[in-house]
Amino acid sequence: MMNTEELARLTVIKGAIDGVYTAKQAARKLDMSVRWVKHLKKAVREQ
């Protein structure tokens, strides 16, 4: 089961995958690097 922080992160990453956010916007929302956002996008796509 995911906690609320993980669920919020997943929602933003899925938004970035769907084109709602750019990687840069998602990185700002999640307070992480663009590179890490790209890594998470790839991981979510693979699952």
Secondary structure, 3 states (H helix, E strand, C coil): CCCHHHHHHHHHHHHHHHCCCCHHHHHHHHCCCHHHHHHHHHHHHHC
